[in-house]
Amino acid sequence: MIQTISINNSKTVLIISSLFLSVMLFACGGDDAGENSQLASKKSSEITIDGSSTVFPVTQAVAEEFRKEHPDVQIPVGISGTGGGFKRFTVGETDISNASRAIKPEEAEQAGSNGINFIELRVAWDGISVVASKSNDFVDCLTTEELKLIWDAGSTVDNWNQIRADFPDKKIRLYGPDTDSGTFDYFTDAINGEEDRSRSDYTASADDNTLVQGIAGDGGSIGYFGYAYYVENSDKLKLLAVDSGSGCVLPDIGTINDGTYSPLSRSMFIYANTASIDRPEVKDFLEFFMNEGGTLAEEVGYVALSAADYQSNIELINAQ
């Protein structure tokens, strides 16, 4: 009797042990599932930004500071140029688009046809800077007429002595933004009298750092890009003054802000998809941008807007 019970108990113990093990494994699995669920919920959200390489330094600086307070938010910032950024933004691929010019009517129409509503936020002032190699010792200032002579469509200028007789017999090589760039649009309009009107035989890039490297290493070079890239590389670039009829003026915080650096002072923008603003991390980022962007803009070499301008932007964000 005892023996039988013992055998039965053994079977019972075995069955109970198996059941207990299964329950434990399930419980552990449940814990893992719970942990995995918690990890999934903690997965970082993402704010996608692309567009102007000129606006990039400001937006990148803001993104870095924002992530110190919100490390779970990823903020990749692309530099496909203002036009390239709008191509993505107007089909809903990005949350925010950096732009060194205002959106064109056809771009806004493209956004509307894809159900993309947006707001425009001015974030800083820039002065498109004309630069040469640090080794250039013969030019300090060019008139807007001379810049047009160099850059206009159909120009055959390929030597510095074709610009002024007292310039040396030296090959001139040109560097500038590509045709997707808002800087290209603005410069060609301001200097050549028509947007996109430009000679095409120059070294073009959407990446201003590439232009910096080319100009710095080429004694016959001349090029143009946003002021922040000059400030960051002033040890290897020579900044040229521009004379639009009232004397030679160098771009700096004062001349860009008061407009005396003419005609190459301009606004910089970001555009935000209003559907994206419904996401808390995007709204928080935009408000952070308006609160801290002015200081960071000046740190990277641009000119801040007034406090009232940034406050107006915050009100516009909150109205969405």
TAURTA-V278613 format. One record per backbone hydrogen bond with DSSP energy under -1.0 kcal/mol. NH is the residue of the N-H (numbers start at 1). CO is the residue of the C=O. If there is no record, write none. Layout:
nh=NH co=CO
nh=NH co=CO
This chain:
nh=5 co=1
nh=6 co=2
nh=7 co=3
nh=8 co=4
nh=9 co=5
nh=10 co=6
nh=11 co=7
nh=12 co=8
nh=13 co=9
nh=14 co=10
nh=15 co=11
nh=16 co=12
nh=17 co=13
nh=18 co=14
nh=19 co=15
nh=20 co=16
nh=21 co=17
nh=22 co=18
nh=23 co=19
nh=24 co=20
nh=25 co=21
nh=26 co=22
nh=27 co=23
nh=28 co=24
nh=29 co=25
nh=30 co=26
nh=31 co=27
nh=32 co=28
nh=33 co=29
nh=34 co=30
nh=35 co=31
nh=36 co=32
nh=37 co=33
nh=38 co=34
nh=39 co=35
nh=40 co=36
nh=41 co=37
nh=42 co=38
nh=47 co=74
nh=49 co=76
nh=50 co=96
nh=52 co=98
nh=56 co=52
nh=59 co=55
nh=60 co=56
nh=61 co=57
nh=62 co=58
nh=63 co=59
nh=64 co=60
nh=65 co=61
nh=66 co=62
nh=67 co=63
nh=69 co=66
nh=70 co=66
nh=73 co=70
nh=74 co=45
nh=78 co=49
nh=81 co=51
nh=83 co=180
nh=85 co=81
nh=86 co=82
nh=87 co=83
nh=88 co=84
nh=89 co=85
nh=90 co=86
nh=91 co=88
nh=92 co=89
nh=93 co=88
nh=95 co=48
nh=96 co=48
nh=97 co=271
nh=98 co=50
nh=99 co=269
nh=108 co=104
nh=109 co=105
nh=110 co=106
nh=111 co=107
nh=112 co=108
nh=113 co=109
nh=115 co=112
nh=116 co=111
nh=119 co=272
nh=121 co=270
nh=123 co=268
nh=124 co=268
nh=125 co=303
nh=126 co=266
nh=128 co=264
nh=129 co=225
nh=131 co=223
nh=132 co=238
nh=134 co=236
nh=136 co=133
nh=142 co=241
nh=144 co=243
nh=147 co=143
nh=148 co=144
nh=149 co=145
nh=150 co=146
nh=151 co=147
nh=152 co=148
nh=155 co=152
nh=160 co=170
nh=162 co=159
nh=163 co=160
nh=164 co=160
nh=167 co=164
nh=170 co=168
nh=172 co=158
nh=173 co=220
nh=175 co=222
nh=176 co=203
nh=181 co=178
nh=185 co=181
nh=186 co=182
nh=187 co=183
nh=188 co=184
nh=189 co=185
nh=190 co=186
nh=191 co=187
nh=192 co=188
nh=194 co=188
nh=197 co=194
nh=199 co=151
nh=202 co=200
nh=203 co=174
nh=205 co=176
nh=211 co=207
nh=212 co=208
nh=213 co=209
nh=214 co=210
nh=215 co=211
nh=216 co=212
nh=217 co=213
nh=218 co=215
nh=221 co=218
nh=222 co=173
nh=223 co=131
nh=225 co=129
nh=229 co=226
nh=231 co=227
nh=232 co=228
nh=236 co=233
nh=238 co=132
nh=240 co=130
nh=241 co=140
nh=242 co=249
nh=243 co=142
nh=249 co=242
nh=256 co=252
nh=257 co=253
nh=258 co=254
nh=261 co=255
nh=262 co=260
nh=266 co=126
nh=268 co=124
nh=269 co=99
nh=270 co=121
nh=271 co=97
nh=272 co=119
nh=273 co=95
nh=274 co=117
nh=277 co=273
nh=279 co=276
nh=283 co=279
nh=284 co=280
nh=285 co=281
nh=286 co=282
nh=287 co=283
nh=288 co=284
nh=289 co=285
nh=290 co=286
nh=291 co=287
nh=292 co=288
nh=293 co=289
nh=296 co=292
nh=297 co=293
nh=298 co=294
nh=299 co=295
nh=300 co=296
nh=302 co=297
nh=303 co=125
nh=310 co=306
nh=311 co=307
nh=312 co=308
nh=313 co=309
nh=314 co=310
nh=315 co=311
nh=316 co=312
nh=317 co=313
nh=318 co=314
nh=320 co=317
